Amino acid sequence: MKENKCCDGSLKLIVACSGASDVGAITDQAARQLSRKKVASMSCLAAINNRSGFVMDSVKAASKIVAIDGCSENCANLTLEKAGIVNFHQILLSDLGMEKGHSMVNQKHIEKVCKEVEKILED
């Protein structure tokens, strides 16, 4: 019988801003790549904002959550906080040298974000 990762404390989640800018696209693509590699599950920021039951259950059960924000608006971070989630890590792309409106959406930038998320999730 396969264990439900939602309930055994091993669920790791990524919440990405997925905004309309270049840095939003980078956060989204990094989260999707990590999810495909099964490093962590990607959670829906809009569903968290709407407090959707099944999504909130997963968020509350997660052993680690990483919020990836593309810019200083901190949408992923603020959405989690407004939902009452305070135990999470944040990655802000400007801290990685990527600025809104000046960052190519390419594999180099996506990989840089992925490596930062993986470092957090390994600890």
C-alpha positions in Angstrom: 0.0 0.0 0.0 1.4 3.4 -1.0 1.6 6.0 1.7 -0.1 9.3 1.2 2.6 11.9 1.3 0.1 14.5 2.3 -0.3 13.0 5.7 3.1 11.5 6.6 4.9 14.8 7.0 7.1 14.4 4.0 5.1 16.6 1.6 7.3 19.4 0.2 5.6 22.3 -1.7 6.6 25.0 -4.0 4.5 28.1 -4.5 5.5 30.3 -7.4 4.3 33.8 -8.2 3.9 32.9 -11.9 3.4 36.5 -12.7 3.1 38.1 -16.1 6.7 39.4 -16.2 9.9 37.8 -17.2 10.7 36.9 -13.6 7.2 35.5 -13.0 7.8 33.2 -16.0 11.1 32.1 -14.5 9.5 31.3 -11.1 6.7 29.4 -12.8 9.0 27.4 -15.1 11.4 26.6 -12.2 8.5 25.3 -10.0 7.1 23.2 -12.9 10.5 21.7 -13.6 11.0 20.8 -9.9 7.5 19.3 -9.8 8.2 17.2 -12.9 11.5 16.0 -11.3 9.5 15.1 -8.1 11.7 17.3 -6.0 8.5 18.9 -4.6 4.9 19.4 -5.5 3.8 22.7 -7.1 0.8 24.2 -5.3 -1.6 26.7 -6.9 -1.2 30.2 -5.6 -4.7 31.2 -6.7 -6.2 28.3 -4.9 -4.4 29.3 -1.7 -5.7 32.8 -2.1 -9.2 31.4 -2.4 -8.6 29.1 0.6 -9.6 26.0 -1.5 -10.1 23.1 0.9 -8.0 20.4 -0.7 -5.1 22.8 -1.4 -5.2 24.3 2.1 -5.1 20.8 3.5 -1.9 20.1 1.6 -0.3 23.4 2.5 -1.1 22.8 6.2 0.3 19.3 6.1 3.5 20.2 4.2 6.8 19.6 6.0 8.5 22.3 3.9 7.1 25.1 1.7 9.2 27.3 -0.6 7.7 30.5 -1.9 9.4 31.8 -5.1 8.8 35.5 -5.7 9.8 37.1 -9.0 9.8 40.7 -7.8 9.4 42.9 -4.7 5.6 42.6 -4.8 6.2 39.3 -2.9 2.9 37.8 -4.1 3.6 34.2 -3.2 5.0 35.3 0.2 2.0 37.6 1.0 -0.6 35.0 -0.2 0.8 32.4 2.2 0.9 34.9 5.1 -2.7 36.1 4.4 -3.8 32.4 4.4 -2.2 32.1 7.9 0.8 30.1 6.7 3.9 31.4 8.4 6.4 28.5 8.4 7.9 28.7 4.9 11.0 29.8 3.1 11.1 32.6 0.5 13.3 33.0 -2.6 13.3 36.4 -4.2 14.7 36.5 -7.7 16.4 39.9 -7.2 18.5 38.2 -4.5 19.7 35.8 -7.2 20.6 38.8 -9.5 17.5 38.7 -11.6 15.5 41.9 -12.0 12.0 42.4 -13.3 12.1 43.5 -17.0 15.7 42.6 -17.4 15.9 38.8 -17.0 15.8 36.5 -20.0 13.5 33.5 -19.5 16.1 30.8 -20.2 17.3 27.5 -18.8 20.3 29.2 -17.1 18.0 31.4 -14.9 15.5 28.5 -14.3 18.3 26.2 -13.2 19.7 28.9 -10.8 16.3 29.1 -9.1 15.9 25.3 -9.0 19.3 24.9 -7.3 18.3 27.4 -4.6 15.0 25.6 -4.0 16.8 22.3 -3.8 19.2 23.6 -1.3 16.4 24.7 1.0 14.5 21.4 0.6 17.6 19.4 1.4 18.1 21.0 4.8 
